[in-house]
Amino acid sequence: MSILEKKEKNLNELLDKLNILTSTYSHSNYKSEKIETEKNELIRKKSEIEKRNQELMREHKYLKGKITQLQEEVNKRSFMEEKFNQDIEELSQETENLVSEIEKWQT
């Protein structure tokens, strides 16, 4: 169970207890209104936190995909660089062989 789910569960339990206390405990309307206002504020904050969490999860997914894409691009470039270096090495070897053959013909 995630931290957010635990907090939500605890909040709901507190709200249920608060509702029971509100209905069974005799006190002034001012206190009841204050408690109701606080409850509504907690519910609003919970909604904001859930919305922000969803935004962060979407951003995380996007960034994770972007990292994967960049890693693939780096791997592709590394492969191309390795192939390029190998081609240069082969051409260098061929050049050395040709120079050696030319030297043989000149002597």
Secondary structure, 3 states (H helix, E strand, C coil): CCHHHHHHHHHHHHHHHHHHHHHHCCCCHHHHHHHHHHHHHHHHHHHHHHHHHHHHHHHHHHHHHHHHHHHHHHHHHHHHHHHHHHHHHHHHHHHHHHHHHHHHHHC
